[in-house]
Every structure is written in C-alpha cells, then in structure tokens.
Amino acid sequence: FFFSIFLASCTMHTCGRSSCWIVTMKRAGLMPREILPGRRQLSPHAQQVRATGSGDNTPPVLVEDGSRFTWQREDLSVVLVEPKIPQNSGNVSRSCAATRTPLHLVAPAFALDDTKLKRAGLDYWDWVCLKPHGSVESFLEWYAQLPGEKRLIAFSKLGKTHHATEGLYRRESEGRPVRNFLMFGAEDTGLPDIAHAAATDIVRIPMAVDHVRSLNLATSVGVGVYEALRQLDGPNFEEDV
C-alpha cells in the first residue's frame, strides 16, 4: 500500500524554448493528496505557490538560459556529474526543492523516469527545475556561455581547500552578482579529470579517511549547499533574507 501511494508516472515537458525539463510526479490516484492519511493539507499560500510558482499570482517564468525559474535562487546551483544511483539523485532533488536551488544532471547512468529516482524525490519534483546535460563536455560548454561572473566549485577528495572556507561562496563581487555552481561527481569514481580542470575551486569535506572511503553523495550535497547558504544568507531563515 505504501509503495502504491508513492509510485508515480513521470511527465516531462519542455520549458519554453530551452532544454530544461520539469519532472512532475503524479500520484497513483488512490486518493487525493490533501486527504492522504497522515498528510497535512496545504495552506492556501502553499497552494498558491504550487500553482503559480510564487505567492503573488505571478506565473512561474523560466529564465533565458533555461536553468531556473525566477522564484529560484540565481546565486546557487547543484551539478551532479555522471551520478550512478537514482535514489541519491532523488534525495538531492528534495534538498534542492527545500532551498530553491536549481539542479543539473550531467550524463546520469539512469533514466529520468526511473522508479527509484521518483520514490526518493517523493512529490517534491514539482518544485525542482531540472536541467539535464548529455555529457560533461556539453555542460561545460553551456556553463562557459553563461554571462556574468560565475564559479564552478568542485567537491572532491583531491581538494586542498576546506569546503567551509570563509568567502568561498559569494553573492556578489565588486557590486556584480555571482553564480555559484556546486559540482559533485559519481558515487564510485568521483569527478572526471575534465571537470577538475574546469573547476574554479576544488574543495574537500573533512572526514576520517582511515574508516570511511567517501560520504554518501546526497549527504555531501546537503553539507555543501547549506554551508553555501550560511555564507550567502547568514544565520537567517528564508523569509528574512
């Protein structure tokens, strides 16, 4: 019964002229979401945001480069390079939904309609702008064409810089906005050489390597995203920023 509720059909549709795909998850139809046992009903404000992408009746608008909606953060994005385990990417999508952070999937080893991916993301996919890229090269080409100042921060065991170094994540530079892309590699092999070479910074999350080979991918993304938010927003809740 539990899995029947969360099994979903994946509907993918193009956002305007871009290649950004919004993956929307629809429930199996046993009963409406609002009356599922143990589920709280959405508040009127949440229903408005879910329907329009904002709380002021403004329709969700995709920015020209196709990477995010206008109500999502401009200064922060997550990039998963060649992820292998769909459950990890699904969990990452939930963190992205919670922080209004766009998600880039680069050459994943699974289909975007994978059941395990959908289950891990639950019904939060409605809040994620997912932009897929067919290869690392195609992502880097897209990234290079972005206007303005941007930084590609690679998370890797090869990093010499602590991931929580102050000033690493920047909202602006000399009065100009800065876009921070946090890039993570595959669960088993990490980032390829081409990604390391293209990175603005290569950082490492500390851990006891004598006992553990690596952190879980979704855990690493959560650590990186929330440290970036701490530096970008300070100790404030979203409504205070």
C-alpha positions as CSV (number, residue, x, y, z in Angstrom):
1,F,0.0,0.0,0.0
2,F,2.8,2.4,0.9
3,F,4.6,2.0,-2.4
4,S,1.4,2.2,-4.3
5,I,0.8,5.7,-3.0
6,F,4.3,6.8,-4.0
7,L,4.6,5.1,-7.3
8,A,4.3,7.8,-9.9
9,S,4.2,8.4,-13.6
10,C,6.8,10.8,-14.8
11,T,5.6,13.6,-17.1
12,M,8.4,15.6,-18.8
13,H,7.6,18.7,-20.8
14,T,9.7,21.4,-22.3
15,C,10.0,24.7,-20.6
16,G,9.6,27.3,-23.4
17,R,12.5,27.3,-25.9
18,S,15.0,25.8,-23.5
19,S,16.1,22.2,-22.9
20,C,15.1,22.5,-19.2
21,W,12.8,19.7,-18.3
22,I,10.5,20.0,-15.3
23,V,9.9,16.5,-14.0
24,T,6.4,16.4,-12.3
25,M,5.4,13.5,-10.2
26,K,1.8,12.4,-10.2
27,R,0.4,10.1,-7.6
28,A,-1.1,6.7,-8.4
29,G,-4.6,8.0,-7.8
30,L,-5.7,6.0,-4.8
31,M,-7.0,9.2,-3.2
32,P,-6.3,13.0,-3.4
33,R,-3.1,14.3,-1.9
34,E,-5.0,16.6,0.5
35,I,-6.7,13.7,2.3
36,L,-4.0,11.0,2.4
37,P,-3.8,9.6,5.9
38,G,-1.2,11.4,8.0
39,R,-0.7,14.1,5.4
40,R,-1.4,17.7,6.4
41,Q,-3.4,19.8,3.9
42,L,-1.5,22.5,2.0
43,S,-2.1,26.0,3.3
44,P,-3.8,28.5,0.9
45,H,-0.4,30.2,0.5
46,A,1.4,26.9,-0.3
47,Q,-1.4,26.0,-2.8
48,Q,-0.9,29.4,-4.5
49,V,2.9,28.9,-4.7
50,R,2.4,25.4,-6.0
51,A,0.0,26.6,-8.7
52,T,1.9,29.7,-9.9
53,G,5.5,29.5,-8.6
54,S,5.0,32.5,-6.3
55,G,2.8,33.9,-3.7
56,D,1.6,36.9,-5.6
57,N,-0.2,35.4,-8.6
58,T,3.0,35.7,-10.7
59,P,3.3,32.8,-13.2
60,P,6.5,30.8,-12.9
61,V,8.9,32.2,-15.6
62,L,11.9,30.3,-16.9
63,V,15.0,32.4,-17.3
64,E,16.5,32.7,-20.7
65,D,19.3,30.2,-20.2
66,G,16.8,27.6,-19.1
67,S,18.4,26.7,-15.8
68,R,15.9,28.0,-13.2
69,F,12.6,29.7,-12.6
70,T,12.6,33.3,-11.5
71,W,11.5,32.3,-8.0
72,Q,14.5,30.0,-7.6
73,R,17.9,31.2,-6.4
74,E,20.2,32.8,-9.0
75,D,23.4,32.6,-6.9
76,L,23.4,28.9,-6.3
77,S,23.1,25.7,-8.3
78,V,23.9,22.0,-7.8
79,V,25.5,19.9,-10.6
80,L,25.7,16.1,-10.4
81,V,28.2,14.7,-12.8
82,E,27.5,11.1,-14.0
83,P,25.5,10.0,-10.9
84,K,25.0,6.3,-10.7
85,I,22.4,5.7,-8.0
86,P,19.0,7.1,-8.7
87,Q,18.0,7.2,-5.0
88,N,20.8,9.6,-4.3
89,S,19.8,12.0,-7.0
90,G,16.2,11.8,-5.8
91,N,17.3,12.8,-2.3
92,V,19.4,15.6,-3.8
93,S,16.3,16.8,-5.6
94,R,14.5,17.1,-2.3
95,S,17.3,19.3,-0.9
96,C,17.1,21.4,-4.0
97,A,13.4,21.8,-3.6
98,A,13.8,22.8,0.1
99,T,16.4,25.5,-0.8
100,R,15.0,26.7,-4.2
101,T,18.2,25.5,-5.8
102,P,18.3,24.5,-9.5
103,L,19.6,21.0,-10.3
104,H,21.7,20.0,-13.2
105,L,22.1,16.3,-14.0
106,V,25.1,15.6,-16.3
107,A,25.0,12.2,-18.1
108,P,23.2,10.2,-15.4
109,A,23.5,6.4,-15.5
110,F,19.7,6.0,-15.2
111,A,16.6,7.2,-17.0
112,L,14.8,10.3,-15.6
113,D,11.6,8.2,-15.3
114,D,13.4,5.6,-13.0
115,T,11.0,4.5,-10.3
116,K,13.7,4.7,-7.6
117,L,14.5,8.2,-8.6
118,K,10.9,9.2,-8.3
119,R,10.4,7.5,-5.0
120,A,13.3,9.2,-3.4
121,G,12.2,12.6,-4.6
122,L,8.6,11.9,-3.5
123,D,6.2,14.7,-4.6
124,Y,8.9,17.4,-4.3
125,W,9.8,17.2,-8.0
126,D,7.2,19.9,-8.7
127,W,9.5,22.4,-7.0
128,V,12.7,21.4,-8.9
129,C,13.9,22.9,-12.1
130,L,15.9,20.0,-13.5
131,K,18.2,20.7,-16.5
132,P,19.8,17.6,-18.0
133,H,23.1,17.6,-20.0
134,G,24.1,14.7,-22.2
135,S,27.8,14.9,-21.3
136,V,30.4,16.7,-19.2
137,E,31.6,18.4,-22.3
138,S,28.1,19.7,-23.2
139,F,27.6,21.0,-19.6
140,L,30.9,22.8,-19.6
141,E,30.1,24.3,-23.0
142,W,26.8,25.6,-21.7
143,Y,28.4,26.9,-18.5
144,A,31.1,28.7,-20.4
145,Q,28.5,30.7,-22.4
146,L,26.7,32.0,-19.3
147,P,27.1,35.8,-19.0
148,G,28.4,37.5,-15.9
149,E,30.7,36.2,-13.1
150,K,30.4,32.6,-12.2
151,R,32.2,30.0,-10.2
152,L,32.4,26.2,-10.6
153,I,33.2,24.7,-7.2
154,A,34.2,21.0,-7.4
155,F,33.8,18.8,-4.4
156,S,36.5,16.2,-4.4
157,K,38.8,14.1,-2.2
158,L,41.6,15.7,-4.2
159,G,40.6,19.2,-2.9
160,K,43.1,21.1,-0.8
161,T,40.6,23.7,0.3
162,H,38.2,23.2,3.2
163,H,34.6,23.3,1.9
164,A,33.7,25.8,4.7
165,T,36.4,28.3,4.0
166,E,35.0,31.8,4.6
167,G,34.4,33.8,1.4
168,L,34.4,30.7,-0.8
169,Y,30.7,31.2,-1.8
170,R,30.0,34.7,-3.0
171,R,26.7,36.6,-3.6
172,E,28.5,39.4,-5.5
173,S,31.9,40.7,-6.5
174,E,32.5,44.4,-6.9
175,G,28.8,45.0,-7.0
176,R,28.1,42.4,-9.6
177,P,26.1,39.2,-8.9
178,V,28.0,35.9,-8.8
179,R,26.6,32.5,-9.6
180,N,28.0,29.6,-7.6
181,F,27.7,26.1,-9.1
182,L,28.5,23.3,-6.7
183,M,29.7,20.2,-8.7
184,F,29.7,16.7,-7.4
185,G,31.0,13.5,-9.1
186,A,29.8,9.9,-9.4
187,E,29.4,7.8,-6.2
188,D,32.2,5.4,-7.2
189,T,34.6,7.4,-9.3
190,G,34.1,11.0,-8.3
191,L,34.7,13.8,-10.8
192,P,36.4,13.1,-14.1
193,D,39.7,14.9,-15.0
194,I,37.9,17.3,-17.3
195,A,35.7,18.5,-14.5
196,H,38.6,19.0,-12.2
197,A,40.4,21.0,-14.8
198,A,37.4,23.3,-15.4
199,A,36.7,24.0,-11.8
200,T,37.3,27.4,-10.3
201,D,38.0,25.8,-6.9
202,I,38.4,22.2,-5.7
203,V,37.2,21.7,-2.2
204,R,37.0,18.8,0.2
205,I,34.6,17.9,3.0
206,P,36.7,16.6,6.0
207,M,36.2,13.1,7.2
208,A,38.2,10.3,8.8
209,V,39.6,8.5,5.8
210,D,41.0,5.7,7.9
211,H,37.5,4.4,8.5
212,V,35.4,5.7,5.5
213,R,36.2,5.9,1.8
214,S,33.6,8.5,1.0
215,L,30.5,10.2,2.1
216,N,27.1,9.5,0.6
217,L,26.5,11.7,-2.4
218,A,23.2,13.2,-1.1
219,T,24.9,13.8,2.2
220,S,27.8,15.6,0.6
221,V,25.4,17.8,-1.5
222,G,23.5,18.7,1.7
223,V,26.7,19.7,3.5
224,G,27.8,21.8,0.6
225,V,24.5,23.5,-0.1
226,Y,23.8,24.5,3.5
227,E,27.4,25.8,4.0
228,A,27.0,27.9,0.9
229,L,23.6,29.2,2.2
230,R,25.3,30.1,5.5
231,Q,27.8,32.2,3.7
232,L,25.4,33.7,1.2
233,D,22.5,34.4,3.5
234,G,24.0,34.4,7.0
235,P,22.1,32.9,10.0
236,N,18.7,33.9,8.6
237,F,15.6,32.0,7.7
238,E,14.5,32.2,4.1
239,E,11.7,34.7,4.9
240,D,14.2,37.0,6.5
241,V,16.6,37.1,3.5
